[in-house]
Amino acid sequence: MAEQLNTILDLLIEEEGFSERQEELVRIFQSAITALSGDPGHPATLDGEAECAASAVRALIPPEMFVGAEEESSEKRQQLLGHFEEIWHALLDIATRIPHHDDQAQTVIVKTLQILKEDGSSPWKDLPNLGNIMRDKWIGACVSCLAVYIFLAM
């Protein structure tokens, strides 16, 4: 299952023209998913892989990007939100490619987000803009479906 999902995620990178940061996010989750379905002699744990993934995801935005980004209207804040947006778009693209019956792969993403959210002192704790990105992707999908429906109805 992990091998098939890795192929699907490799195709995602090609289809979407991901940035280096987004591509790295895909690799982070590919690594976690592969480890979870890997060597029975060295079993990986879901919590352990989610913790490793959360640590790697945190590293996608350099710490210096957070300095001076506290003010809502600052240019630095807008840049930082742009980095988060880039990550969230890729994360949601990854999540939508995971088959509904692949519980481990889905759960590693959810646990990773929980770990990021529970990091009380981190700028990641509120999962900045994730809700907005999810809403926009949902509306975009609905609009696409509606356009197809209207086209077919003609």
HELIX and SHEET records of a PDB file:
HELIX    1   1 ALA A    2  GLU A   16  1                                  15    
HELIX    2   2 GLU A   20  LEU A   36  1                                  17    
HELIX    3   3 LEU A   46  ARG A   58  1                                  13    
HELIX    4   4 PRO A   63  PHE A   66  5                                   4    
HELIX    5   5 GLU A   75  ARG A   97  1                                  23    
HELIX    6   6 ASP A  103  GLU A  118  1                                  16    
HELIX    7   7 LEU A  130  ALA A  153  1                                  24    
END                                                                             
